[in-house]
Amino acid sequence: MAFALRFFACLVLTVCIVATTDAAISCGTVASSLAPCVNYLSKGGVVPPPCCAGVKKLNSMAKTTPDRQQACQCIQSVAKGVSGLNPNLASGLPGKCGVSIPYPISMNTDCKNIK
């Protein structure tokens, strides 16, 4: 329970801190779309259907370069606040959900270079 409260506190904080850009995707949208993925990203197992629905939703919303860059920055910000996140599970999540994206999901990805 404490983990979930910390995670959602980080989500709220991230939404408040991240600077607004020309992107249509907000960090709140990113966080709420990926919230069902937290247990999978920490513990593995079967990817929950609501998680894949969120991944697909974000992918369909990220149509422009600013949208993709904003989503990347939000994902990285939220991920920093999630203790126990498995980077290998995170990087493989789009493929597990049947989504192909043109850049790696990683804390090392330079979001400014995403087109």
Backbone atoms as SQL, in Angstrom:
CREATE TABLE atoms (id INTEGER PRIMARY KEY, chain TEXT, resi INTEGER, resn TEXT, atom TEXT, x REAL, y REAL, z REAL);
INSERT INTO atoms VALUES
  (1, 'A', 1, 'MET', 'N', 0.823, -1.192, 0.000),
  (2, 'A', 1, 'MET', 'CA', 0.000, 0.000, 0.000),
  (3, 'A', 1, 'MET', 'C', 0.868, 1.257, 0.000),
  (4, 'A', 2, 'ALA', 'N', 1.943, 1.251, 0.789),
  (5, 'A', 2, 'ALA', 'CA', 2.828, 2.412, 0.840),
  (6, 'A', 2, 'ALA', 'C', 3.459, 2.662, -0.525),
  (7, 'A', 3, 'PHE', 'N', 3.808, 1.579, -1.231),
  (8, 'A', 3, 'PHE', 'CA', 4.393, 1.716, -2.569),
  (9, 'A', 3, 'PHE', 'C', 3.428, 2.428, -3.499),
  (10, 'A', 4, 'ALA', 'N', 2.172, 2.022, -3.486),
  (11, 'A', 4, 'ALA', 'CA', 1.169, 2.631, -4.365),
  (12, 'A', 4, 'ALA', 'C', 0.979, 4.109, -4.031),
  (13, 'A', 5, 'LEU', 'N', 0.951, 4.437, -2.745),
  (14, 'A', 5, 'LEU', 'CA', 0.796, 5.835, -2.357),
  (15, 'A', 5, 'LEU', 'C', 1.993, 6.665, -2.791),
  (16, 'A', 6, 'ARG', 'N', 3.202, 6.106, -2.636),
  (17, 'A', 6, 'ARG', 'CA', 4.400, 6.816, -3.082),
  (18, 'A', 6, 'ARG', 'C', 4.375, 7.016, -4.590),
  (19, 'A', 7, 'PHE', 'N', 3.972, 5.981, -5.309),
  (20, 'A', 7, 'PHE', 'CA', 3.912, 6.070, -6.770),
  (21, 'A', 7, 'PHE', 'C', 2.959, 7.181, -7.199),
  (22, 'A', 8, 'PHE', 'N', 1.767, 7.199, -6.635),
  (23, 'A', 8, 'PHE', 'CA', 0.799, 8.213, -7.037),
  (24, 'A', 8, 'PHE', 'C', 1.205, 9.603, -6.569),
  (25, 'A', 9, 'ALA', 'N', 1.886, 9.706, -5.441),
  (26, 'A', 9, 'ALA', 'CA', 2.419, 11.001, -5.008),
  (27, 'A', 9, 'ALA', 'C', 3.452, 11.496, -6.016),
  (28, 'A', 10, 'CYS', 'N', 4.289, 10.577, -6.515),
  (29, 'A', 10, 'CYS', 'CA', 5.279, 10.944, -7.536),
  (30, 'A', 10, 'CYS', 'C', 4.590, 11.381, -8.826),
  (31, 'A', 11, 'LEU', 'N', 3.502, 10.707, -9.170),
  (32, 'A', 11, 'LEU', 'CA', 2.770, 11.088, -10.380),
  (33, 'A', 11, 'LEU', 'C', 2.233, 12.505, -10.263),
  (34, 'A', 12, 'VAL', 'N', 1.635, 12.812, -9.119),
  (35, 'A', 12, 'VAL', 'CA', 1.076, 14.148, -8.907),
  (36, 'A', 12, 'VAL', 'C', 2.186, 15.187, -8.946),
  (37, 'A', 13, 'LEU', 'N', 3.296, 14.894, -8.272),
  (38, 'A', 13, 'LEU', 'CA', 4.429, 15.807, -8.267),
  (39, 'A', 13, 'LEU', 'C', 4.965, 16.024, -9.675),
  (40, 'A', 14, 'THR', 'N', 5.072, 14.968, -10.438),
  (41, 'A', 14, 'THR', 'CA', 5.574, 15.066, -11.810),
  (42, 'A', 14, 'THR', 'C', 4.671, 15.948, -12.649),
  (43, 'A', 15, 'VAL', 'N', 3.379, 15.778, -12.503),
  (44, 'A', 15, 'VAL', 'CA', 2.429, 16.591, -13.264),
  (45, 'A', 15, 'VAL', 'C', 2.610, 18.064, -12.921),
  (46, 'A', 16, 'CYS', 'N', 2.892, 18.350, -11.666),
  (47, 'A', 16, 'CYS', 'CA', 3.048, 19.737, -11.241),
  (48, 'A', 16, 'CYS', 'C', 4.380, 20.346, -11.666),
  (49, 'A', 17, 'ILE', 'N', 5.425, 19.531, -11.772),
  (50, 'A', 17, 'ILE', 'CA', 6.767, 20.036, -12.038),
  (51, 'A', 17, 'ILE', 'C', 7.085, 20.184, -13.518),
  (52, 'A', 18, 'VAL', 'N', 6.669, 19.224, -14.337),
  (53, 'A', 18, 'VAL', 'CA', 7.093, 19.199, -15.734),
  (54, 'A', 18, 'VAL', 'C', 6.586, 20.433, -16.467),
  (55, 'A', 19, 'ALA', 'N', 7.490, 21.074, -17.176),
  (56, 'A', 19, 'ALA', 'CA', 7.155, 22.303, -17.903),
  (57, 'A', 19, 'ALA', 'C', 6.212, 22.000, -19.058),
  (58, 'A', 20, 'THR', 'N', 5.331, 22.939, -19.318),
  (59, 'A', 20, 'THR', 'CA', 4.388, 22.791, -20.421),
  (60, 'A', 20, 'THR', 'C', 5.104, 23.096, -21.732),
  (61, 'A', 21, 'THR', 'N', 4.831, 22.278, -22.748),
  (62, 'A', 21, 'THR', 'CA', 5.393, 22.497, -24.079),
  (63, 'A', 21, 'THR', 'C', 4.241, 22.591, -25.062),
  (64, 'A', 22, 'ASP', 'N', 4.566, 22.554, -26.339),
  (65, 'A', 22, 'ASP', 'CA', 3.535, 22.581, -27.374),
  (66, 'A', 22, 'ASP', 'C', 2.880, 21.215, -27.545),
  (67, 'A', 23, 'ALA', 'N', 3.293, 20.261, -26.777),
  (68, 'A', 23, 'ALA', 'CA', 2.769, 18.907, -26.914),
  (69, 'A', 23, 'ALA', 'C', 1.336, 18.831, -26.393),
  (70, 'A', 24, 'ALA', 'N', 0.569, 17.980, -27.023),
  (71, 'A', 24, 'ALA', 'CA', -0.816, 17.775, -26.614),
  (72, 'A', 24, 'ALA', 'C', -0.921, 16.749, -25.496),
  (73, 'A', 25, 'ILE', 'N', 0.123, 15.964, -25.291),
  (74, 'A', 25, 'ILE', 'CA', 0.108, 14.930, -24.267),
  (75, 'A', 25, 'ILE', 'C', 0.613, 15.514, -22.954),
  (76, 'A', 26, 'SER', 'N', -0.188, 15.368, -21.911),
  (77, 'A', 26, 'SER', 'CA', 0.227, 15.859, -20.599),
  (78, 'A', 26, 'SER', 'C', 0.869, 14.721, -19.804),
  (79, 'A', 27, 'CYS', 'N', 1.670, 15.093, -18.812),
  (80, 'A', 27, 'CYS', 'CA', 2.268, 14.066, -17.960),
  (81, 'A', 27, 'CYS', 'C', 1.194, 13.329, -17.163),
  (82, 'A', 28, 'GLY', 'N', 0.106, 14.014, -16.881),
  (83, 'A', 28, 'GLY', 'CA', -0.994, 13.345, -16.198),
  (84, 'A', 28, 'GLY', 'C', -1.579, 12.225, -17.046),
  (85, 'A', 29, 'THR', 'N', -1.701, 12.480, -18.352),
  (86, 'A', 29, 'THR', 'CA', -2.204, 11.456, -19.273),
  (87, 'A', 29, 'THR', 'C', -1.232, 10.288, -19.352),
  (88, 'A', 30, 'VAL', 'N', 0.054, 10.602, -19.450),
  (89, 'A', 30, 'VAL', 'CA', 1.076, 9.549, -19.508),
  (90, 'A', 30, 'VAL', 'C', 1.033, 8.714, -18.233),
  (91, 'A', 31, 'ALA', 'N', 1.014, 9.387, -17.097),
  (92, 'A', 31, 'ALA', 'CA', 1.028, 8.677, -15.817),
  (93, 'A', 31, 'ALA', 'C', -0.209, 7.805, -15.635),
  (94, 'A', 32, 'SER', 'N', -1.382, 8.347, -15.958),
  (95, 'A', 32, 'SER', 'CA', -2.594, 7.555, -15.765),
  (96, 'A', 32, 'SER', 'C', -2.670, 6.397, -16.759),
  (97, 'A', 33, 'SER', 'N', -2.138, 6.600, -17.961),
  (98, 'A', 33, 'SER', 'CA', -2.149, 5.527, -18.956),
  (99, 'A', 33, 'SER', 'C', -1.233, 4.376, -18.556),
  (100, 'A', 34, 'LEU', 'N', -0.115, 4.712, -17.913),
  (101, 'A', 34, 'LEU', 'CA', 0.860, 3.682, -17.552),
  (102, 'A', 34, 'LEU', 'C', 0.727, 3.168, -16.121),
  (103, 'A', 35, 'ALA', 'N', -0.146, 3.764, -15.318),
  (104, 'A', 35, 'ALA', 'CA', -0.326, 3.315, -13.935),
  (105, 'A', 35, 'ALA', 'C', -0.642, 1.816, -13.832),
  (106, 'A', 36, 'PRO', 'N', -1.452, 1.236, -14.742),
  (107, 'A', 36, 'PRO', 'CA', -1.726, -0.201, -14.634),
  (108, 'A', 36, 'PRO', 'C', -0.497, -1.085, -14.910),
  (109, 'A', 37, 'CYS', 'N', 0.606, -0.482, -15.350),
  (110, 'A', 37, 'CYS', 'CA', 1.814, -1.240, -15.692),
  (111, 'A', 37, 'CYS', 'C', 2.790, -1.372, -14.528),
  (112, 'A', 38, 'VAL', 'N', 2.580, -0.630, -13.445),
  (113, 'A', 38, 'VAL', 'CA', 3.576, -0.537, -12.375),
  (114, 'A', 38, 'VAL', 'C', 3.945, -1.900, -11.799),
  (115, 'A', 39, 'ASN', 'N', 2.968, -2.717, -11.461),
  (116, 'A', 39, 'ASN', 'CA', 3.292, -4.024, -10.881),
  (117, 'A', 39, 'ASN', 'C', 4.086, -4.882, -11.857),
  (118, 'A', 40, 'TYR', 'N', 3.689, -4.891, -13.122),
  (119, 'A', 40, 'TYR', 'CA', 4.426, -5.662, -14.122),
  (120, 'A', 40, 'TYR', 'C', 5.854, -5.151, -14.238),
  (121, 'A', 41, 'LEU', 'N', 6.043, -3.846, -14.292),
  (122, 'A', 41, 'LEU', 'CA', 7.366, -3.266, -14.486),
  (123, 'A', 41, 'LEU', 'C', 8.288, -3.497, -13.287),
  (124, 'A', 42, 'SER', 'N', 7.715, -3.798, -12.145),
  (125, 'A', 42, 'SER', 'CA', 8.520, -4.076, -10.958),
  (126, 'A', 42, 'SER', 'C', 8.739, -5.572, -10.741),
  (127, 'A', 43, 'LYS', 'N', 7.711, -6.358, -11.013),
  (128, 'A', 43, 'LYS', 'CA', 7.757, -7.784, -10.655),
  (129, 'A', 43, 'LYS', 'C', 7.750, -8.733, -11.844),
  (130, 'A', 44, 'GLY', 'N', 7.377, -8.248, -13.027),
  (131, 'A', 44, 'GLY', 'CA', 7.289, -9.126, -14.183),
  (132, 'A', 44, 'GLY', 'C', 5.990, -9.905, -14.188),
  (133, 'A', 45, 'GLY', 'N', 5.987, -11.012, -14.893),
  (134, 'A', 45, 'GLY', 'CA', 4.783, -11.834, -15.003),
  (135, 'A', 45, 'GLY', 'C', 4.038, -11.515, -16.280),
  (136, 'A', 46, 'VAL', 'N', 2.736, -11.622, -16.215),
  (137, 'A', 46, 'VAL', 'CA', 1.875, -11.364, -17.369),
  (138, 'A', 46, 'VAL', 'C', 1.550, -9.869, -17.403),
  (139, 'A', 47, 'VAL', 'N', 1.654, -9.282, -18.590),
  (140, 'A', 47, 'VAL', 'CA', 1.313, -7.866, -18.737),
  (141, 'A', 47, 'VAL', 'C', -0.206, -7.728, -18.652),
  (142, 'A', 48, 'PRO', 'N', -0.704, -6.914, -17.722),
  (143, 'A', 48, 'PRO', 'CA', -2.153, -6.755, -17.591),
  (144, 'A', 48, 'PRO', 'C', -2.756, -6.065, -18.820),
  (145, 'A', 49, 'PRO', 'N', -3.912, -6.516, -19.275),
  (146, 'A', 49, 'PRO', 'CA', -4.561, -5.879, -20.433),
  (147, 'A', 49, 'PRO', 'C', -4.729, -4.358, -20.289),
  (148, 'A', 50, 'PRO', 'N', -5.087, -3.824, -19.097),
  (149, 'A', 50, 'PRO', 'CA', -5.195, -2.357, -18.999),
  (150, 'A', 50, 'PRO', 'C', -3.855, -1.644, -19.234),
  (151, 'A', 51, 'CYS', 'N', -2.766, -2.317, -18.920),
  (152, 'A', 51, 'CYS', 'CA', -1.440, -1.760, -19.178),
  (153, 'A', 51, 'CYS', 'C', -1.232, -1.607, -20.681),
  (154, 'A', 52, 'CYS', 'N', -1.477, -2.664, -21.421),
  (155, 'A', 52, 'CYS', 'CA', -1.315, -2.598, -22.883),
  (156, 'A', 52, 'CYS', 'C', -2.278, -1.601, -23.503),
  (157, 'A', 53, 'ALA', 'N', -3.468, -1.490, -22.950),
  (158, 'A', 53, 'ALA', 'CA', -4.417, -0.495, -23.456),
  (159, 'A', 53, 'ALA', 'C', -3.835, 0.906, -23.282),
  (160, 'A', 54, 'GLY', 'N', -3.183, 1.155, -22.151),
  (161, 'A', 54, 'GLY', 'CA', -2.550, 2.452, -21.908),
  (162, 'A', 54, 'GLY', 'C', -1.384, 2.701, -22.838),
  (163, 'A', 55, 'VAL', 'N', -0.564, 1.681, -23.072),
  (164, 'A', 55, 'VAL', 'CA', 0.574, 1.807, -23.988),
  (165, 'A', 55, 'VAL', 'C', 0.068, 2.131, -25.396),
  (166, 'A', 56, 'LYS', 'N', -0.961, 1.429, -25.828),
  (167, 'A', 56, 'LYS', 'CA', -1.524, 1.664, -27.163),
  (168, 'A', 56, 'LYS', 'C', -2.148, 3.051, -27.260),
  (169, 'A', 57, 'LYS', 'N', -2.809, 3.483, -26.206),
  (170, 'A', 57, 'LYS', 'CA', -3.418, 4.816, -26.178),
  (171, 'A', 57, 'LYS', 'C', -2.337, 5.889, -26.339),
  (172, 'A', 58, 'LEU', 'N', -1.258, 5.765, -25.570),
  (173, 'A', 58, 'LEU', 'CA', -0.175, 6.745, -25.666),
  (174, 'A', 58, 'LEU', 'C', 0.453, 6.745, -27.051),
  (175, 'A', 59, 'ASN', 'N', 0.661, 5.560, -27.593),
  (176, 'A', 59, 'ASN', 'CA', 1.257, 5.469, -28.922),
  (177, 'A', 59, 'ASN', 'C', 0.373, 6.157, -29.968),
  (178, 'A', 60, 'SER', 'N', -0.931, 5.975, -29.855),
  (179, 'A', 60, 'SER', 'CA', -1.830, 6.596, -30.832),
  (180, 'A', 60, 'SER', 'C', -1.934, 8.108, -30.631),
  (181, 'A', 61, 'MET', 'N', -1.698, 8.581, -29.414),
  (182, 'A', 61, 'MET', 'CA', -1.760, 10.015, -29.141),
  (183, 'A', 61, 'MET', 'C', -0.480, 10.739, -29.555),
  (184, 'A', 62, 'ALA', 'N', 0.637, 10.044, -29.569),
  (185, 'A', 62, 'ALA', 'CA', 1.940, 10.672, -29.842),
  (186, 'A', 62, 'ALA', 'C', 2.174, 10.765, -31.346),
  (187, 'A', 63, 'LYS', 'N', 1.494, 11.673, -31.981),
  (188, 'A', 63, 'LYS', 'CA', 1.551, 11.813, -33.436),
  (189, 'A', 63, 'LYS', 'C', 2.646, 12.762, -33.901),
  (190, 'A', 64, 'THR', 'N', 2.984, 13.744, -33.080),
  (191, 'A', 64, 'THR', 'CA', 3.958, 14.756, -33.485),
  (192, 'A', 64, 'THR', 'C', 5.260, 14.595, -32.706),
  (193, 'A', 65, 'THR', 'N', 6.316, 15.229, -33.209),
  (194, 'A', 65, 'THR', 'CA', 7.599, 15.198, -32.508),
  (195, 'A', 65, 'THR', 'C', 7.474, 15.764, -31.094),
  (196, 'A', 66, 'PRO', 'N', 6.827, 16.935, -30.885),
  (197, 'A', 66, 'PRO', 'CA', 6.685, 17.430, -29.511),
  (198, 'A', 66, 'PRO', 'C', 5.914, 16.464, -28.608),
  (199, 'A', 67, 'ASP', 'N', 4.895, 15.790, -29.150),
  (200, 'A', 67, 'ASP', 'CA', 4.141, 14.809, -28.357),
  (201, 'A', 67, 'ASP', 'C', 5.045, 13.663, -27.917),
  (202, 'A', 68, 'ARG', 'N', 5.821, 13.127, -28.850),
  (203, 'A', 68, 'ARG', 'CA', 6.709, 12.005, -28.530),
  (204, 'A', 68, 'ARG', 'C', 7.789, 12.418, -27.534),
  (205, 'A', 69, 'GLN', 'N', 8.329, 13.608, -27.708),
  (206, 'A', 69, 'GLN', 'CA', 9.349, 14.088, -26.779),
  (207, 'A', 69, 'GLN', 'C', 8.766, 14.302, -25.384),
  (208, 'A', 70, 'GLN', 'N', 7.577, 14.864, -25.318),
  (209, 'A', 70, 'GLN', 'CA', 6.919, 15.088, -24.031),
  (210, 'A', 70, 'GLN', 'C', 6.604, 13.761, -23.351),
  (211, 'A', 71, 'ALA', 'N', 6.077, 12.808, -24.098),
  (212, 'A', 71, 'ALA', 'CA', 5.767, 11.494, -23.520),
  (213, 'A', 71, 'ALA', 'C', 7.038, 10.856, -22.978),
  (214, 'A', 72, 'CYS', 'N', 8.126, 10.934, -23.713),
  (215, 'A', 72, 'CYS', 'CA', 9.408, 10.379, -23.284),
  (216, 'A', 72, 'CYS', 'C', 9.860, 11.023, -21.977),
  (217, 'A', 73, 'GLN', 'N', 9.806, 12.351, -21.913),
  (218, 'A', 73, 'GLN', 'CA', 10.230, 13.056, -20.704),
  (219, 'A', 73, 'GLN', 'C', 9.353, 12.695, -19.509),
  (220, 'A', 74, 'CYS', 'N', 8.060, 12.584, -19.739),
  (221, 'A', 74, 'CYS', 'CA', 7.148, 12.222, -18.657),
  (222, 'A', 74, 'CYS', 'C', 7.408, 10.805, -18.164),
  (223, 'A', 75, 'ILE', 'N', 7.617, 9.888, -19.093),
  (224, 'A', 75, 'ILE', 'CA', 7.900, 8.500, -18.712),
  (225, 'A', 75, 'ILE', 'C', 9.163, 8.455, -17.858),
  (226, 'A', 76, 'GLN', 'N', 10.195, 9.172, -18.269),
  (227, 'A', 76, 'GLN', 'CA', 11.436, 9.168, -17.505),
  (228, 'A', 76, 'GLN', 'C', 11.250, 9.800, -16.128),
  (229, 'A', 77, 'SER', 'N', 10.495, 10.877, -16.047),
  (230, 'A', 77, 'SER', 'CA', 10.253, 11.535, -14.764),
  (231, 'A', 77, 'SER', 'C', 9.502, 10.616, -13.803),
  (232, 'A', 78, 'VAL', 'N', 8.462, 9.980, -14.311),
  (233, 'A', 78, 'VAL', 'CA', 7.669, 9.084, -13.479),
  (234, 'A', 78, 'VAL', 'C', 8.502, 7.875, -13.064),
  (235, 'A', 79, 'ALA', 'N', 9.289, 7.341, -13.997),
  (236, 'A', 79, 'ALA', 'CA', 10.092, 6.150, -13.713),
  (237, 'A', 79, 'ALA', 'C', 11.095, 6.397, -12.594),
  (238, 'A', 80, 'LYS', 'N', 11.622, 7.608, -12.500),
  (239, 'A', 80, 'LYS', 'CA', 12.581, 7.929, -11.433),
  (240, 'A', 80, 'LYS', 'C', 11.958, 7.779, -10.057),
  (241, 'A', 81, 'GLY', 'N', 10.657, 7.969, -9.965),
  (242, 'A', 81, 'GLY', 'CA', 9.972, 7.877, -8.682),
  (243, 'A', 81, 'GLY', 'C', 9.456, 6.491, -8.338),
  (244, 'A', 82, 'VAL', 'N', 9.656, 5.528, -9.238),
  (245, 'A', 82, 'VAL', 'CA', 9.149, 4.175, -9.001),
  (246, 'A', 82, 'VAL', 'C', 10.301, 3.301, -8.521),
  (247, 'A', 83, 'SER', 'N', 10.241, 2.927, -7.283),
  (248, 'A', 83, 'SER', 'CA', 11.296, 2.087, -6.731),
  (249, 'A', 83, 'SER', 'C', 11.131, 0.650, -7.219),
  (250, 'A', 84, 'GLY', 'N', 12.242, 0.031, -7.574),
  (251, 'A', 84, 'GLY', 'CA', 12.213, -1.364, -8.003),
  (252, 'A', 84, 'GLY', 'C', 11.856, -1.570, -9.462),
  (253, 'A', 85, 'LEU', 'N', 11.819, -0.517, -10.238),
  (254, 'A', 85, 'LEU', 'CA', 11.486, -0.633, -11.663),
  (255, 'A', 85, 'LEU', 'C', 12.573, -1.431, -12.382),
  (256, 'A', 86, 'ASN', 'N', 12.166, -2.417, -13.157),
  (257, 'A', 86, 'ASN', 'CA', 13.102, -3.254, -13.908),
  (258, 'A', 86, 'ASN', 'C', 13.269, -2.663, -15.306),
  (259, 'A', 87, 'PRO', 'N', 14.464, -2.117, -15.619),
  (260, 'A', 87, 'PRO', 'CA', 14.658, -1.470, -16.925),
  (261, 'A', 87, 'PRO', 'C', 14.443, -2.412, -18.107),
  (262, 'A', 88, 'ASN', 'N', 14.761, -3.688, -17.949),
  (263, 'A', 88, 'ASN', 'CA', 14.557, -4.636, -19.047),
  (264, 'A', 88, 'ASN', 'C', 13.079, -4.843, -19.337),
  (265, 'A', 89, 'LEU', 'N', 12.282, -4.921, -18.285),
  (266, 'A', 89, 'LEU', 'CA', 10.835, -5.056, -18.484),
  (267, 'A', 89, 'LEU', 'C', 10.264, -3.801, -19.134),
  (268, 'A', 90, 'ALA', 'N', 10.762, -2.633, -18.710),
  (269, 'A', 90, 'ALA', 'CA', 10.283, -1.369, -19.278),
  (270, 'A', 90, 'ALA', 'C', 10.626, -1.272, -20.762),
  (271, 'A', 91, 'SER', 'N', 11.844, -1.637, -21.123),
  (272, 'A', 91, 'SER', 'CA', 12.245, -1.517, -22.531),
  (273, 'A', 91, 'SER', 'C', 11.486, -2.486, -23.428),
  (274, 'A', 92, 'GLY', 'N', 11.069, -3.618, -22.886),
  (275, 'A', 92, 'GLY', 'CA', 10.346, -4.606, -23.680),
  (276, 'A', 92, 'GLY', 'C', 8.839, -4.443, -23.685),
  (277, 'A', 93, 'LEU', 'N', 8.337, -3.512, -22.875),
  (278, 'A', 93, 'LEU', 'CA', 6.884, -3.366, -22.734),
  (279, 'A', 93, 'LEU', 'C', 6.159, -3.055, -24.040),
  (280, 'A', 94, 'PRO', 'N', 6.628, -2.112, -24.857),
  (281, 'A', 94, 'PRO', 'CA', 5.886, -1.861, -26.111),
  (282, 'A', 94, 'PRO', 'C', 5.734, -3.124, -26.960),
  (283, 'A', 95, 'GLY', 'N', 6.807, -3.885, -27.107),
  (284, 'A', 95, 'GLY', 'CA', 6.738, -5.118, -27.901),
  (285, 'A', 95, 'GLY', 'C', 5.776, -6.127, -27.310),
  (286, 'A', 96, 'LYS', 'N', 5.750, -6.243, -25.972),
  (287, 'A', 96, 'LYS', 'CA', 4.818, -7.169, -25.310),
  (288, 'A', 96, 'LYS', 'C', 3.373, -6.780, -25.579),
  (289, 'A', 97, 'CYS', 'N', 3.165, -5.484, -25.814),
  (290, 'A', 97, 'CYS', 'CA', 1.811, -4.988, -26.075),
  (291, 'A', 97, 'CYS', 'C', 1.511, -4.868, -27.567),
  (292, 'A', 98, 'GLY', 'N', 2.441, -5.322, -28.421),
  (293, 'A', 98, 'GLY', 'CA', 2.209, -5.282, -29.853),
  (294, 'A', 98, 'GLY', 'C', 2.353, -3.897, -30.459),
  (295, 'A', 99, 'VAL', 'N', 3.144, -3.045, -29.809),
  (296, 'A', 99, 'VAL', 'CA', 3.348, -1.678, -30.277),
  (297, 'A', 99, 'VAL', 'C', 4.802, -1.518, -30.690),
  (298, 'A', 100, 'SER', 'N', 5.011, -0.925, -31.844),
  (299, 'A', 100, 'SER', 'CA', 6.363, -0.661, -32.323),
  (300, 'A', 100, 'SER', 'C', 6.626, 0.838, -32.245),
  (301, 'A', 101, 'ILE', 'N', 7.680, 1.202, -31.511),
  (302, 'A', 101, 'ILE', 'CA', 8.050, 2.611, -31.440),
  (303, 'A', 101, 'ILE', 'C', 9.480, 2.764, -31.952),
  (304, 'A', 102, 'PRO', 'N', 9.795, 3.916, -32.550),
  (305, 'A', 102, 'PRO', 'CA', 11.089, 4.087, -33.211),
  (306, 'A', 102, 'PRO', 'C', 12.247, 4.514, -32.301),
  (307, 'A', 103, 'TYR', 'N', 12.093, 4.384, -31.008),
  (308, 'A', 103, 'TYR', 'CA', 13.176, 4.732, -30.087),
  (309, 'A', 103, 'TYR', 'C', 13.101, 3.814, -28.872),
  (310, 'A', 104, 'PRO', 'N', 14.230, 3.620, -28.191),
  (311, 'A', 104, 'PRO', 'CA', 14.227, 2.716, -27.039),
  (312, 'A', 104, 'PRO', 'C', 13.577, 3.354, -25.807),
  (313, 'A', 105, 'ILE', 'N', 12.913, 2.529, -25.031),
  (314, 'A', 105, 'ILE', 'CA', 12.391, 2.966, -23.743),
  (315, 'A', 105, 'ILE', 'C', 13.511, 2.729, -22.739),
  (316, 'A', 106, 'SER', 'N', 14.132, 3.812, -22.328),
  (317, 'A', 106, 'SER', 'CA', 15.293, 3.717, -21.444),
  (318, 'A', 106, 'SER', 'C', 15.487, 5.042, -20.732),
  (319, 'A', 107, 'MET', 'N', 16.054, 4.986, -19.531),
  (320, 'A', 107, 'MET', 'CA', 16.390, 6.202, -18.816),
  (321, 'A', 107, 'MET', 'C', 17.537, 6.928, -19.527),
  (322, 'A', 108, 'ASN', 'N', 18.245, 6.234, -20.413),
  (323, 'A', 108, 'ASN', 'CA', 19.364, 6.823, -21.138),
  (324, 'A', 108, 'ASN', 'C', 18.949, 7.460, -22.464),
  (325, 'A', 109, 'THR', 'N', 17.693, 7.286, -22.855),
  (326, 'A', 109, 'THR', 'CA', 17.226, 7.877, -24.113),
  (327, 'A', 109, 'THR', 'C', 17.218, 9.392, -23.976),
  (328, 'A', 110, 'ASP', 'N', 17.798, 10.080, -24.954),
  (329, 'A', 110, 'ASP', 'CA', 17.760, 11.543, -24.972),
  (330, 'A', 110, 'ASP', 'C', 16.462, 11.955, -25.654),
  (331, 'A', 111, 'CYS', 'N', 15.495, 12.354, -24.859),
  (332, 'A', 111, 'CYS', 'CA', 14.156, 12.655, -25.375),
  (333, 'A', 111, 'CYS', 'C', 14.166, 13.795, -26.398),
  (334, 'A', 112, 'LYS', 'N', 15.135, 14.679, -26.311),
  (335, 'A', 112, 'LYS', 'CA', 15.218, 15.804, -27.248),
  (336, 'A', 112, 'LYS', 'C', 15.555, 15.335, -28.670),
  (337, 'A', 113, 'ASN', 'N', 16.137, 14.139, -28.788),
  (338, 'A', 113, 'ASN', 'CA', 16.506, 13.633, -30.112),
  (339, 'A', 113, 'ASN', 'C', 15.422, 12.786, -30.766),
  (340, 'A', 114, 'ILE', 'N', 14.328, 12.572, -30.066),
  (341, 'A', 114, 'ILE', 'CA', 13.222, 11.779, -30.615),
  (342, 'A', 114, 'ILE', 'C', 12.485, 12.608, -31.657),
  (343, 'A', 115, 'LYS', 'N', 12.245, 12.003, -32.781),
  (344, 'A', 115, 'LYS', 'CA', 11.525, 12.689, -33.864),
  (345, 'A', 115, 'LYS', 'C', 10.196, 12.072, -34.005);
